[in-house]
Amino acid sequence: MRALVVVPTYNEIATLERVVRGALAAAGDLDVLVVDDGSPDGTGDLADRLAAESARVQVLHRAGKSGLGSAYKQGFAWGLDRGYDVLCEMDADLSHDPADLARLLAALDGADLAIGSRYVPGGGVVDWPLHRRMLSRAGNLYFRVCTRLPVADATAGFRAYRRPVIEEVGLASLRAEGYAFQLEMALRTWRLGFVIAEVPITFVERSEGASKISRTIVIEALWRAVLWGLRGPRRAAPRHPRSAAP
């Protein structure tokens, strides 16, 4: 399967090169697309240099910060247009170990979406204070209660989708930005009757740069969860005919 890893960036010059090189080493038939939102620290220029070194690296430059959701939508559309079989998501700050991409891709042998999960047996979080851990777990519980989505880590941003999932979800119909994009994608995948697998990973708090999470992002996720739950359905459809899961 040809896989593309979409890596949104904004001021990630300290870690991007390690992320890209690690991703390329994780699997031979895997390419990287950096989607840079006009980073003033030179991240976009670094991405261009990496692309000049390897045909497996491509870059999309955007004029300014337009949100995580729109970066992934644009990156996924780019990948679909070029015939990739799998579209992946990964942070650019080394919170996700690029070597774990191989395990996500392997999990697609029995699923349509593989999520790198902090909250299944074997998963974990490093260097988060207690209040951050509690907030994250509470957020995932809140979303499960609102929607009944049977996923332990629906807010996770380390994922691999089979192409049919992205096509059936319909990128143009997605409304969420920020981290609510992850929630909307997981919920729609499940409701359509595709199979989701959670792969345990260790999430490491960034050591460079600043977090992009804001109060606006959190509020969007909270109200959208209620709205999606009220609109329903609060169950999965029968197995989708395009599901590759056995």
Buried (B, 14 or more C-beta within 10 A) or exposed (E): BEBBBBBBBBBBBBBBBEBBBBBBEBBEEBBBBBBBBBBEBBBBBBBBEBBEEEEBBBBBBBEEBBBBBBBBBBBBBBBBEEEBBBBBBBBBBBBBBBEBBEBBBBBBEEBBBBBBBBBBEEBBBEEBEEEBBEEBBEBBEBBBEBBBBEBBBBBBBBBBBBBBBBEBBEBEEBEBBBBBBBBBBBBBBBBBBBBBBBBBBBBBBBEEBEEBEEEEBBEBBBEBBEEBBEEEEEEBEEEBEBBBBE
